[in-house]
Amino acid sequence: METADSTGDQIFGAKARGGRRSLLALSVLARQPISTTDSSFQQSGALLADGYSTGHHEQQNSKSSTSPQTISSITTCSRQGGLSSRVQATQSPSSTSLDSVPQTYSLLPIAEVPDSSRLSPKARSSVLSYTKLLYQHVTTRKKGTNPTNSRKRRKQLWKNEELLLLLLVLSWITFAWWYLSQSKEAASQILQLSPKVQAENGSSPRIHSVMYERLLSLAANALTEEEFKNEPEDLWGNPIQDGKSWQPCADQRTPGHFSPPEPENSTGYLMISANGGLNQQRVAVCNAVAVARLLNATLVLPFFLFNSVWMDPSQFGDIFQESFFIDYLQDDVRIVKELPVELQSLHLNNKIEVPKEATPSFYLTNILPLLLRARVVHFRGFDNSLSFDPIPFDIQRLRCRCNFHALRFVPKIQNTGDLIIQRMRAKTLQWGPAKPEHTTKYLALHMRFEMDMVAHSLCEFGGGEAEREELRAYRAIHFAMLSRLEQNASRLRENGHCPLMPEEAVLMLVALGFNRGTHLYLAGAHMYGGQSRMSALTNLYPYLATKEDLLTPAELAPFINHSSQLAALDFIGCVGADVFAMTDSGSQLSSLVAGFRTYAGAGSSSTIRPNKKRLAKILQENATIEWSQFANKVRKSVKETKKIAVRPFARSVYRHPRCKECMCLRQKSKNQTRWS
């Protein structure tokens, strides 16, 4: 074997700070020319890998440029402390490669290395490779390089790298600590409620307890752990692609369609007074259009009743475009803004009880004769006064045409609603237009948890006797018939008849995979229980916004004290969302929004419809169930509701427009695609 040259010795034998000296002995000793593939070179590398060569190194450089450079002595000491060997050699400065190393080296015996002291073969191989690279580097350096300066530069670079790595580690630890503290603070805020909360209807202050404390704490931890994980692939889209086969076509009239007669030649005038909120009124208008076509009558522009719950004096023209509505349906129904002068003085005393979801035969048998005799028939309510099946094809399509095409919001409402969508897609949720490159997705949640819904459901929501007395008093005023009913609240919840509470809604969203940074648009009016009840949502999803948050006071001023117009803004914000989630499938707004997203979304608009009965069963295990198990069950139950299906018999076309009366199914053949 042969020893390394003085250049390699200078590289490995660097002075340490603090006065210490260290030596890494490179025992490349042979009596033949050195080769990187030679077995003697591998033996010397293995000796180095065993960690058996440590010792003391002294360096002397010749001041004469003509004299040969002398390699410093290398002392290899046994770990057992008994044996040593000294290798001395000289080399000409002209040798610059492995093949040019002179053969003037001699070797004194080195102590035998015990097998137990050796490193593993894998470790020896790694060190051997490193040794080869270093040896090639030091033997091929350019002539004239100062080894001391090179060594200092490498040490300085290594220190800079160590400092940078240390700063990165400290930054990461600081960020992780801050983020974890924020999540823990959010979880603690959920569980810490104000001792007194003013009820929304002005009753005495009382306490609202937050339910599912354990699961909410697990949800907060899950949001922290999943912050840097990828969201589920189907979270923001519709996982069922078959929905794209259905396309809107309610604007198309059927073959053999005939235009309606002029008002003076019609069977009479049909008047309705629509009750309820915006969405009940919308359904009533479309039903009135269908009945007017069925009876060959002229429709008077619908009148909206003042409701004691909604407290909104808005009329049809304050919400919908009157002229567009009349013109769009002129080939289906004649619509006038008011009765003729000669009929305005009539005292409309004909009160007819229309059963819920009456069939077309009922109107032809009972209403048509009265209309022909009196010339005017006036209906009150009318939102659920026409069945969905059985009904003629063209009448059903007319309902879809009215709902999805003829009813357009006035510019004041539509423009403000578009502004809500624009600002929800802005990353900062600030006032002003969103830049195209700074847009993001958002989730709309209709939290149907207002006082009227809570009281009407006959359910209990964790408020104890004080809550029961409050809801009982509200029902006595606004729902007299319901005030006489006594229901088993636990049974109602088990059967899925109760609206989701804010706590249940946020657990569902976290389980589905929506992370803490999700932009969440909250649709709804005054939530029952106030801010304390909403703490779970607001703390776990800080990017939550309502229309009141997104609009300036000046932009919101025209809609104050007009609940139906405010509901129209929520309607637009929910229809335009990337994902829409409802908490009560019986809500008219949720049903109409889901129908619009199905009709106009071309199968790509995702809507979350929780199965409240299954969710209630899962939540019964809240004291023991693990979060991963809870999340899997929730995802499975929600995924089952996203299956594409044709409208079931007798179900609403406003909510389930995927039927031949409203939409056309694309059928592919070998040579062409046709619609039916």
C-alpha positions as CSV (number, residue, x, y, z in Angstrom):
1,M,0.0,0.0,0.0
2,E,1.0,3.7,-0.5
3,T,0.5,6.8,1.6
4,A,-1.2,10.0,0.4
5,D,0.7,13.0,-0.7
6,S,1.3,16.1,1.4
7,T,-1.6,18.0,-0.2
8,G,-4.1,15.4,1.1
9,D,-2.4,15.5,4.5
10,Q,-2.8,19.3,4.7
11,I,-6.5,19.0,3.9
12,F,-7.3,16.4,6.5
13,G,-5.1,17.8,9.3
14,A,-6.8,21.2,10.0
15,K,-6.3,23.2,13.2
16,A,-9.4,23.6,15.3
17,R,-10.3,26.7,17.3
18,G,-9.5,26.7,21.0
19,G,-5.9,25.3,20.5
20,R,-6.9,21.7,19.6
21,R,-5.5,19.8,16.6
22,S,-7.3,17.0,14.8
23,L,-6.0,14.5,12.3
24,L,-7.9,12.4,9.9
25,A,-5.3,9.8,8.7
26,L,-5.6,8.7,5.2
27,S,-3.7,5.4,5.0
28,V,-3.4,4.8,1.3
29,L,-0.3,2.7,1.5
30,A,1.0,0.3,-1.2
31,R,4.0,-0.6,-3.2
32,Q,2.3,-0.2,-6.5
33,P,0.8,2.8,-8.3
34,I,-2.4,3.9,-6.7
35,S,-5.7,3.3,-8.5
36,T,-9.2,4.1,-7.4
37,T,-10.2,0.5,-8.1
38,D,-7.2,-1.1,-6.5
39,S,-8.0,-3.5,-3.7
40,S,-5.2,-2.1,-1.6
41,F,-6.8,1.4,-1.9
42,Q,-10.1,-0.2,-0.6
43,Q,-8.3,-1.8,2.3
44,S,-6.8,1.6,3.3
45,G,-10.3,3.2,3.0
46,A,-11.8,0.5,5.1
47,L,-9.1,1.1,7.7
48,L,-10.2,4.8,7.8
49,A,-13.9,3.8,7.9
50,D,-13.2,1.7,11.0
51,G,-12.4,4.8,12.8
52,Y,-9.1,3.3,13.9
53,S,-6.8,6.1,12.7
54,T,-6.8,9.1,15.0
55,G,-3.6,10.9,16.1
56,H,-1.4,13.9,16.1
57,H,-0.3,15.8,13.0
58,E,2.6,18.3,12.5
59,Q,3.1,20.2,9.4
60,Q,6.3,21.8,7.9
61,N,6.5,23.6,4.6
62,S,9.8,24.2,2.8
63,K,10.6,27.9,2.1
64,S,12.6,26.9,-1.0
65,S,10.6,26.6,-4.2
66,T,13.1,24.2,-5.7
67,S,13.3,21.7,-2.9
68,P,10.8,18.8,-2.8
69,Q,7.7,19.2,-0.6
70,T,7.9,17.0,2.5
71,I,4.9,15.1,3.7
72,S,4.3,15.4,7.4
73,S,4.5,12.5,9.6
74,I,1.4,10.4,10.4
75,T,1.0,8.6,13.6
76,T,-1.7,6.0,13.9
77,C,-2.5,5.0,17.4
78,S,-4.4,1.9,18.4
79,R,-7.6,2.4,20.5
80,Q,-6.2,-0.2,22.8
81,G,-3.2,2.1,23.3
82,G,-0.4,-0.4,22.7
83,L,0.7,-0.2,19.1
84,S,1.6,2.5,16.7
85,S,3.3,3.0,13.4
86,R,4.9,5.9,11.6
87,V,4.9,6.3,7.9
88,Q,7.3,8.7,6.3
89,A,7.4,9.5,2.6
90,T,8.3,12.2,0.1
91,Q,6.7,13.2,-3.1
92,S,7.5,15.4,-6.0
93,P,5.2,18.5,-6.4
94,S,4.5,17.5,-9.9
95,S,2.3,14.5,-9.1
96,T,-1.3,15.6,-9.7
97,S,-3.2,12.4,-10.3
98,L,-3.7,9.0,-8.8
99,D,-1.8,7.3,-11.6
100,S,1.2,9.6,-11.2
101,V,1.9,8.9,-7.6
102,P,5.5,7.8,-7.2
103,Q,6.3,4.3,-5.9
104,T,8.8,5.4,-3.2
105,Y,6.5,4.7,-0.2
106,S,7.3,2.3,2.6
107,L,5.1,0.8,5.2
108,L,5.7,-0.2,8.8
109,P,3.2,-2.7,10.3
110,I,0.0,-1.4,11.7
111,A,-1.9,-2.9,14.6
112,E,-4.5,-5.5,13.7
113,V,-8.0,-4.1,14.0
114,P,-10.5,-6.2,15.9
115,D,-13.7,-7.1,13.9
116,S,-15.8,-5.8,16.8
117,S,-14.3,-2.3,16.4
118,R,-15.2,-2.0,12.7
119,L,-18.2,-0.2,11.3
120,S,-20.8,-2.0,9.2
121,P,-20.0,-2.7,5.6
122,K,-22.5,-0.1,4.5
123,A,-20.9,2.6,6.7
124,R,-17.4,1.6,5.5
125,S,-18.6,1.9,1.9
126,S,-19.9,5.4,2.4
127,V,-16.7,6.6,4.1
128,L,-14.7,4.9,1.3
129,S,-16.6,6.8,-1.4
130,Y,-16.1,10.0,0.5
131,T,-12.4,9.3,0.9
132,K,-12.0,8.7,-2.9
133,L,-13.7,12.0,-3.7
134,L,-11.5,13.9,-1.3
135,Y,-8.4,12.3,-2.5
136,Q,-9.2,13.0,-6.2
137,H,-9.9,16.6,-5.2
138,V,-6.7,17.3,-3.4
139,T,-4.5,15.6,-6.0
140,T,-6.1,17.5,-8.9
141,R,-5.9,21.0,-7.4
142,K,-4.5,23.8,-9.5
143,K,-0.9,24.5,-8.7
144,G,-0.3,27.5,-6.5
145,T,-3.5,27.2,-4.4
146,N,-2.9,28.1,-0.8
147,P,-4.3,25.2,1.3
148,T,-4.7,27.4,4.3
149,N,-7.0,29.9,2.6
150,S,-9.0,27.1,0.9
151,R,-9.5,25.4,4.3
152,K,-10.6,28.7,5.8
153,R,-13.1,29.3,3.0
154,R,-14.6,25.9,3.5
155,K,-14.9,26.3,7.2
156,Q,-16.6,29.7,6.7
157,L,-19.0,28.3,4.2
158,W,-19.9,25.5,6.6
159,K,-20.5,27.9,9.4
160,N,-22.8,30.0,7.2
161,E,-24.7,26.9,6.3
162,E,-25.0,25.9,9.9
163,L,-26.3,29.3,10.8
164,L,-28.8,29.4,8.0
165,L,-30.1,25.9,9.0
166,L,-30.4,27.0,12.6
167,L,-32.4,30.0,11.6
168,L,-34.8,27.9,9.5
169,V,-35.3,25.4,12.3
170,L,-36.0,28.2,14.8
171,S,-38.4,29.9,12.4
172,W,-40.3,26.7,11.9
173,I,-40.5,26.0,15.6
174,T,-41.8,29.6,16.3
175,F,-44.5,29.4,13.6
176,A,-45.7,26.0,14.8
177,W,-45.9,27.2,18.4
178,W,-47.8,30.3,17.3
179,Y,-50.3,28.4,15.1
180,L,-50.9,25.7,17.7
181,S,-51.6,28.4,20.3
182,Q,-54.1,30.1,18.0
183,S,-56.0,26.8,17.5
184,K,-56.0,26.1,21.2
185,E,-57.3,29.6,21.8
186,A,-60.1,29.0,19.3
187,A,-61.0,25.7,20.9
188,S,-61.1,27.3,24.3
189,Q,-63.2,30.2,23.1
190,I,-65.8,27.7,21.8
191,L,-66.2,26.3,25.3
192,Q,-66.1,29.5,27.2
193,L,-69.4,31.3,26.9
194,S,-70.6,34.6,28.2
195,P,-72.6,34.1,31.3
196,K,-75.5,36.2,30.0
197,V,-76.9,36.3,26.5
198,Q,-79.8,38.5,25.5
199,A,-82.5,36.5,23.6
200,E,-83.3,37.6,20.1
201,N,-86.9,38.3,20.9
202,G,-86.2,40.7,23.7
203,S,-86.8,38.3,26.6
204,S,-84.7,38.3,29.8
205,P,-81.0,37.3,29.6
206,R,-80.3,33.6,29.8
207,I,-77.5,31.1,29.2
208,H,-77.0,29.2,25.9
209,S,-74.8,26.2,26.4
210,V,-72.7,24.9,23.5
211,M,-73.2,21.2,22.8
212,Y,-70.7,18.6,21.7
213,E,-67.8,20.2,23.6
214,R,-65.6,17.1,23.2
215,L,-66.1,16.8,19.4
216,L,-65.5,20.5,18.9
217,S,-62.2,20.3,20.7
218,L,-61.2,17.3,18.5
219,A,-62.3,19.3,15.4
220,A,-60.1,22.2,16.5
221,N,-57.1,19.9,16.8
222,A,-58.0,18.3,13.4
223,L,-57.9,21.7,11.7
224,T,-54.4,22.3,13.1
225,E,-53.1,18.9,12.0
226,E,-54.6,19.1,8.5
227,E,-53.6,22.7,7.8
228,F,-50.7,21.7,5.5
229,K,-52.3,18.6,4.0
230,N,-54.0,18.5,0.7
231,E,-57.8,18.8,0.7
232,P,-59.9,15.8,-0.5
233,E,-60.0,15.8,-4.3
234,D,-63.8,16.0,-4.6
235,L,-64.2,18.7,-1.9
236,W,-64.8,21.6,-4.2
237,G,-66.5,19.7,-7.1
238,N,-69.2,17.3,-7.8
239,P,-67.8,13.7,-7.7
240,I,-70.6,12.5,-10.0
241,Q,-69.9,13.3,-13.6
242,D,-73.2,12.0,-15.0
243,G,-74.9,15.2,-14.0
244,K,-73.3,16.9,-17.0
245,S,-75.5,14.8,-19.3
246,W,-78.5,17.0,-18.1
247,Q,-78.8,20.4,-19.7
248,P,-81.4,23.2,-19.1
249,C,-84.1,23.4,-21.7
250,A,-87.2,24.8,-19.9
251,D,-87.1,27.8,-22.1
252,Q,-88.1,25.6,-25.1
253,R,-91.8,25.3,-25.8
254,T,-93.2,22.0,-26.8
255,P,-94.5,21.2,-30.4
256,G,-98.2,22.2,-30.8
257,H,-97.9,25.1,-28.3
258,F,-100.6,27.7,-28.7
259,S,-100.6,31.4,-27.5
260,P,-103.0,32.5,-24.8
261,P,-106.1,34.5,-25.6
262,E,-106.4,38.2,-25.0
263,P,-107.6,39.2,-21.5
264,E,-111.1,40.1,-22.7
265,N,-111.4,36.7,-24.4
266,S,-110.0,34.7,-21.5
267,T,-112.0,32.8,-18.9
268,G,-111.4,35.5,-16.3
269,Y,-108.9,37.1,-14.1
270,L,-106.8,35.2,-11.5
271,M,-105.5,37.1,-8.5
272,I,-103.2,35.8,-5.7
273,S,-101.9,37.3,-2.5
274,A,-98.6,35.5,-1.7
275,N,-97.8,35.0,1.9
276,G,-94.5,34.2,3.7
277,G,-91.0,35.2,2.8
278,L,-89.3,35.7,-0.5
279,N,-89.0,32.0,-1.4
280,Q,-92.6,31.1,-0.5
281,Q,-93.7,34.0,-2.6
282,R,-91.6,32.9,-5.5
283,V,-93.1,29.4,-5.5
284,A,-96.6,30.9,-5.2
285,V,-96.0,33.1,-8.3
286,C,-94.9,30.1,-10.4
287,N,-97.8,28.1,-9.3
288,A,-100.2,30.9,-10.2
289,V,-98.7,31.1,-13.7
290,A,-99.3,27.4,-14.1
291,V,-102.9,27.5,-12.9
292,A,-103.7,30.6,-15.1
293,R,-102.4,28.6,-18.1
294,L,-104.4,25.5,-17.1
295,L,-107.6,27.6,-16.7
296,N,-106.9,29.7,-19.8
297,A,-107.2,32.8,-17.5
298,T,-105.4,36.2,-17.3
299,L,-103.1,36.6,-14.4
300,V,-103.0,39.8,-12.4
301,L,-99.5,40.7,-11.2
302,P,-99.2,38.9,-7.8
303,F,-99.6,40.9,-4.6
304,F,-97.3,40.2,-1.6
305,L,-98.9,40.2,1.9
306,F,-97.2,41.8,4.9
307,N,-96.1,39.0,7.1
308,S,-95.8,39.3,10.9
309,V,-92.6,37.2,10.9
310,W,-90.8,38.7,7.9
311,M,-92.1,42.3,8.5
312,D,-91.4,43.4,4.9
313,P,-93.7,45.7,2.9
314,S,-91.9,44.9,-0.4
315,Q,-94.1,44.2,-3.5
316,F,-93.4,42.2,-6.6
317,G,-91.9,45.2,-8.5
318,D,-89.5,45.9,-5.5
319,I,-87.9,42.5,-6.0
320,F,-88.5,41.2,-9.5
321,Q,-88.4,42.9,-12.9
322,E,-92.1,43.4,-13.8
323,S,-91.7,44.2,-17.5
324,F,-89.4,41.3,-18.1
325,F,-91.7,38.9,-16.3
326,I,-94.7,40.0,-18.3
327,D,-92.9,40.0,-21.7
328,Y,-91.1,36.7,-21.2
329,L,-94.3,34.8,-20.5
330,Q,-96.5,36.5,-23.0
331,D,-96.7,33.4,-25.2
332,D,-97.8,31.3,-22.2
333,V,-100.0,33.6,-20.1
334,R,-101.4,37.1,-20.4
335,I,-100.3,39.1,-17.4
336,V,-101.7,42.5,-16.4
337,K,-100.6,44.9,-13.6
338,E,-104.1,45.5,-12.3
339,L,-107.8,44.6,-12.9
340,P,-109.8,46.4,-15.5
341,V,-111.6,49.5,-14.1
342,E,-115.0,47.9,-14.4
343,L,-113.9,45.0,-12.2
344,Q,-112.0,46.9,-9.5
345,S,-115.2,47.9,-7.7
346,L,-116.3,44.2,-7.2
347,H,-116.4,42.9,-3.7
348,L,-114.5,39.6,-3.9
349,N,-116.5,37.5,-1.5
350,N,-115.7,34.1,-3.0
351,K,-113.6,32.4,-0.4
352,I,-112.5,29.0,-1.6
353,E,-110.5,26.5,0.4
354,V,-107.9,25.0,-1.9
355,P,-106.4,21.8,-0.5
356,K,-102.7,21.4,-0.2
357,E,-101.1,20.3,-3.5
358,A,-104.5,20.2,-5.3
359,T,-104.5,18.3,-8.6
360,P,-105.4,20.0,-12.0
361,S,-108.7,18.2,-12.0
362,F,-109.7,20.1,-8.8
363,Y,-109.2,23.4,-10.5
364,L,-111.0,22.4,-13.6
365,T,-113.9,21.0,-11.6
366,N,-114.3,23.6,-8.8
367,I,-112.5,26.8,-9.8
368,L,-113.2,27.1,-13.6
369,P,-117.0,27.3,-13.2
370,L,-116.6,30.0,-10.5
371,L,-114.2,32.0,-12.6
372,L,-116.6,31.9,-15.6
373,R,-119.4,33.2,-13.5
374,A,-117.6,35.8,-11.4
375,R,-114.9,36.8,-13.8
376,V,-112.5,37.2,-10.9
377,V,-111.1,34.7,-8.4
378,H,-108.7,35.7,-5.6
379,F,-106.5,33.2,-3.8
380,R,-104.5,33.8,-0.6
381,G,-101.2,32.0,0.1
382,F,-100.9,29.6,-2.8
383,D,-97.4,28.4,-2.4
384,N,-98.4,24.8,-1.9
385,S,-101.7,24.8,-3.8
386,L,-100.7,22.8,-6.9
387,S,-99.4,19.3,-7.0
388,F,-96.3,18.2,-8.9
389,D,-97.8,14.9,-10.1
390,P,-99.9,14.0,-12.0
391,I,-99.8,17.2,-14.1
392,P,-99.6,17.9,-17.9
393,F,-96.1,18.1,-19.4
394,D,-96.5,21.6,-20.7
395,I,-97.8,22.9,-17.4
396,Q,-94.9,21.4,-15.5
397,R,-92.4,22.9,-18.0
398,L,-94.1,26.3,-17.6
399,R,-93.4,26.2,-13.9
400,C,-89.8,25.6,-14.6
401,R,-89.7,28.3,-17.2
402,C,-91.2,30.8,-14.7
403,N,-88.8,29.9,-11.9
404,F,-85.6,29.5,-13.8
405,H,-86.0,32.1,-16.5
406,A,-88.9,34.6,-16.0
407,L,-88.2,35.8,-12.5
408,R,-85.2,38.1,-12.5
409,F,-84.2,40.4,-9.7
410,V,-84.2,44.1,-10.1
411,P,-80.8,45.7,-11.0
412,K,-80.5,47.1,-7.5
413,I,-80.6,43.6,-5.9
414,Q,-78.7,41.8,-8.7
415,N,-75.8,44.2,-8.8
416,T,-75.4,44.1,-5.0
417,G,-75.6,40.3,-5.0
418,D,-72.9,40.2,-7.6
419,L,-70.8,42.5,-5.4
420,I,-71.1,40.0,-2.6
421,I,-69.8,37.2,-4.8
422,Q,-67.0,39.4,-6.0
423,R,-65.8,40.2,-2.5
424,M,-66.1,36.7,-1.3
425,R,-63.7,35.6,-4.0
426,A,-61.2,38.3,-2.9
427,K,-58.5,36.9,-0.6
428,T,-58.7,39.8,1.8
429,L,-62.6,40.0,2.1
430,Q,-62.3,43.7,2.0
431,W,-64.5,46.3,0.4
432,G,-63.8,47.1,-3.2
433,P,-63.4,45.1,-6.5
434,A,-61.4,41.9,-6.4
435,K,-58.4,41.7,-8.7
436,P,-58.7,38.8,-11.2
437,E,-55.4,37.2,-10.1
438,H,-56.5,37.4,-6.4
439,T,-59.6,35.3,-6.5
440,T,-60.4,32.2,-4.4
441,K,-63.1,29.7,-3.9
442,Y,-65.7,30.1,-1.2
443,L,-68.3,27.9,0.5
444,A,-71.8,29.2,1.2
445,L,-73.6,27.9,4.3
446,H,-77.3,28.5,4.8
447,M,-77.6,28.4,8.6
448,R,-81.4,28.1,9.0
449,F,-81.5,28.7,12.7
450,E,-83.6,31.8,13.1
451,M,-86.2,32.1,15.9
452,D,-89.2,31.2,13.7
453,M,-87.5,28.0,12.4
454,V,-86.4,26.9,15.9
455,A,-89.9,27.4,17.3
456,H,-91.7,25.8,14.4
457,S,-89.5,22.7,14.6
458,L,-90.8,21.7,18.1
459,C,-87.2,20.5,18.9
460,E,-84.9,21.3,21.8
461,F,-81.4,22.8,21.5
462,G,-79.8,22.4,24.8
463,G,-81.2,25.5,26.5
464,G,-83.2,23.7,29.2
465,E,-86.5,24.8,30.7
466,A,-85.8,28.5,29.9
467,E,-85.5,27.7,26.2
468,R,-88.7,25.6,26.2
469,E,-90.7,28.4,27.8
470,E,-89.3,31.0,25.4
471,L,-90.1,28.9,22.3
472,R,-93.5,28.0,23.7
473,A,-94.4,31.7,24.1
474,Y,-93.2,32.4,20.5
475,R,-95.3,29.6,19.1
476,A,-98.4,30.9,20.9
477,I,-98.1,34.2,19.1
478,H,-96.9,33.2,15.6
479,F,-97.9,29.5,15.2
480,A,-101.2,29.1,17.2
481,M,-101.9,25.6,15.8
482,L,-98.4,24.3,16.8
483,S,-98.7,25.7,20.3
484,R,-101.3,23.0,21.1
485,L,-99.0,20.2,20.0
486,E,-96.6,18.3,22.3
487,Q,-93.9,16.3,20.7
488,N,-91.1,14.1,21.9
489,A,-88.1,16.3,21.2
490,S,-85.6,13.4,21.4
491,R,-87.7,11.4,18.9
492,L,-87.9,14.3,16.5
493,R,-84.1,14.7,16.5
494,E,-83.5,10.9,16.0
495,N,-85.8,11.0,13.0
496,G,-84.0,13.9,11.4
497,H,-86.7,16.5,11.8
498,C,-84.6,19.1,13.6
499,P,-82.5,21.8,11.9
500,L,-78.8,21.5,12.4
501,M,-77.4,23.7,15.2
502,P,-74.3,25.8,14.5
503,E,-72.2,23.3,16.5
504,E,-73.4,20.4,14.3
505,A,-72.9,22.4,11.1
506,V,-69.2,23.2,11.9
507,L,-68.5,19.6,12.9
508,M,-69.9,18.5,9.5
509,L,-67.7,21.0,7.6
510,V,-64.5,20.1,9.5
511,A,-65.2,16.4,9.0
512,L,-65.7,16.9,5.2
513,G,-62.2,18.5,5.0
514,F,-62.7,22.2,4.8
515,N,-59.6,23.8,6.4
516,R,-59.3,26.8,8.6
517,G,-58.6,29.1,5.7
518,T,-61.8,28.4,3.9
519,H,-63.8,31.5,2.9
520,L,-67.3,30.9,4.3
521,Y,-70.3,32.9,3.4
522,L,-73.0,32.6,6.0
523,A,-76.5,33.1,4.7
524,G,-79.4,33.8,7.2
525,A,-80.8,36.4,9.4
526,H,-80.6,36.7,13.2
527,M,-79.4,33.4,14.6
528,Y,-81.3,32.1,17.6
529,G,-78.9,32.4,20.6
530,G,-76.9,35.2,19.2
531,Q,-73.1,35.3,19.1
532,S,-72.6,32.8,21.8
533,R,-74.3,30.2,19.7
534,M,-72.3,31.1,16.7
535,S,-68.9,30.9,18.5
536,A,-68.1,27.5,17.2
537,L,-68.4,28.7,13.6
538,T,-66.7,32.0,14.0
539,N,-63.7,30.6,16.0
540,L,-62.9,27.6,13.8
541,Y,-63.5,29.5,10.6
542,P,-62.1,33.0,11.0
543,Y,-62.7,33.8,7.3
544,L,-66.5,33.8,7.8
545,A,-68.5,36.7,6.4
546,T,-72.1,37.8,6.1
547,K,-73.6,40.3,3.7
548,E,-73.4,42.8,6.6
549,D,-69.6,42.2,6.7
550,L,-69.1,42.5,3.0
551,L,-71.2,45.6,2.2
552,T,-70.6,49.1,3.3
553,P,-73.3,50.9,5.4
554,A,-74.2,52.9,2.3
555,E,-74.5,49.8,0.1
556,L,-76.6,48.0,2.7
557,A,-78.9,51.0,3.5
558,P,-81.5,50.5,0.7
559,F,-82.2,47.0,2.0
560,I,-82.6,47.7,5.7
561,N,-86.1,46.7,7.1
562,H,-86.7,44.7,3.8
563,S,-86.1,41.1,4.8
564,S,-87.3,39.7,1.5
565,Q,-84.7,41.8,-0.4
566,L,-82.0,40.8,2.1
567,A,-83.0,37.2,1.5
568,A,-82.6,37.9,-2.2
569,L,-79.0,38.9,-1.6
570,D,-78.4,35.7,0.3
571,F,-80.0,33.8,-2.6
572,I,-77.5,35.3,-5.1
573,G,-74.5,34.7,-2.8
574,C,-75.4,31.0,-2.3
575,V,-76.2,30.3,-6.0
576,G,-72.8,31.8,-7.0
577,A,-70.7,29.8,-4.5
578,D,-68.3,27.0,-5.4
579,V,-70.0,24.8,-2.8
580,F,-73.3,25.3,-1.1
581,A,-74.1,23.6,2.2
582,M,-77.6,23.5,3.8
583,T,-78.5,22.7,7.3
584,D,-82.2,22.1,6.8
585,S,-83.4,20.4,3.6
586,G,-87.0,21.6,4.4
587,S,-86.0,25.3,4.0
588,Q,-87.4,27.0,0.9
589,L,-84.3,29.0,0.3
590,S,-82.0,25.9,0.5
591,S,-84.4,24.0,-1.8
592,L,-84.6,26.8,-4.4
593,V,-80.8,27.4,-4.3
594,A,-80.1,23.7,-4.7
595,G,-82.5,23.6,-7.7
596,F,-80.9,26.6,-9.3
597,R,-77.4,25.1,-8.9
598,T,-78.6,21.8,-10.4
599,Y,-80.4,23.5,-13.3
600,A,-77.7,26.1,-14.3
601,G,-74.6,24.4,-12.9
602,A,-74.2,21.9,-15.8
603,G,-73.6,19.1,-13.2
604,S,-70.5,20.9,-11.7
605,S,-72.1,22.8,-8.9
606,S,-71.5,20.9,-5.6
607,T,-74.3,21.0,-3.0
608,I,-74.0,19.4,0.5
609,R,-77.3,18.0,1.7
610,P,-76.7,16.3,5.1
611,N,-78.8,13.3,6.0
612,K,-80.0,14.6,9.4
613,K,-81.2,11.3,10.5
614,R,-77.9,9.6,10.0
615,L,-76.0,12.5,11.3
616,A,-78.1,12.5,14.5
617,K,-77.2,8.8,15.0
618,I,-73.5,9.5,14.5
619,L,-73.6,12.4,17.0
620,Q,-75.2,10.2,19.6
621,E,-71.7,8.7,20.0
622,N,-70.1,12.1,20.7
623,A,-68.8,11.0,24.1
624,T,-66.7,8.1,22.8
625,I,-66.2,8.2,19.1
626,E,-62.7,9.1,17.7
627,W,-62.4,11.9,15.3
628,S,-61.1,9.9,12.4
629,Q,-64.1,7.5,12.7
630,F,-66.5,10.4,13.0
631,A,-65.1,12.1,9.9
632,N,-65.3,8.9,7.8
633,K,-68.9,8.4,8.8
634,V,-69.9,11.9,8.0
635,R,-68.1,11.9,4.6
636,K,-69.8,8.6,3.7
637,S,-73.3,9.9,4.6
638,V,-72.9,13.1,2.6
639,K,-71.4,11.4,-0.4
640,E,-74.5,9.2,-0.7
641,T,-76.7,12.3,-1.0
642,K,-74.7,13.5,-4.1
643,K,-75.9,10.6,-6.3
644,I,-77.4,11.8,-9.6
645,A,-81.1,10.8,-9.8
646,V,-84.1,11.8,-11.8
647,R,-86.8,13.7,-9.8
648,P,-88.8,11.3,-7.7
649,F,-92.5,11.2,-8.2
650,A,-94.5,14.0,-6.7
651,R,-91.3,15.9,-5.6
652,S,-90.8,19.6,-6.3
653,V,-89.4,20.6,-9.7
654,Y,-88.1,23.7,-8.1
655,R,-85.8,21.6,-6.0
656,H,-85.3,18.6,-8.3
657,P,-85.3,20.0,-11.9
658,R,-83.5,17.0,-13.3
659,C,-86.5,15.7,-15.2
660,K,-87.7,15.9,-18.8
661,E,-90.1,18.7,-18.1
662,C,-87.3,21.0,-17.0
663,M,-84.0,19.6,-18.4
664,C,-83.0,17.6,-21.4
665,L,-80.9,14.4,-21.2
666,R,-78.1,14.0,-23.7
667,Q,-78.1,10.6,-25.3
668,K,-75.0,9.6,-27.2
669,S,-75.1,7.2,-30.2
670,K,-72.4,6.0,-32.5
671,N,-72.8,8.8,-35.0
672,Q,-74.5,11.6,-33.2
673,T,-75.7,13.2,-29.9
674,R,-79.3,14.0,-29.4
675,W,-81.3,15.6,-26.7
676,S,-84.6,14.3,-25.2
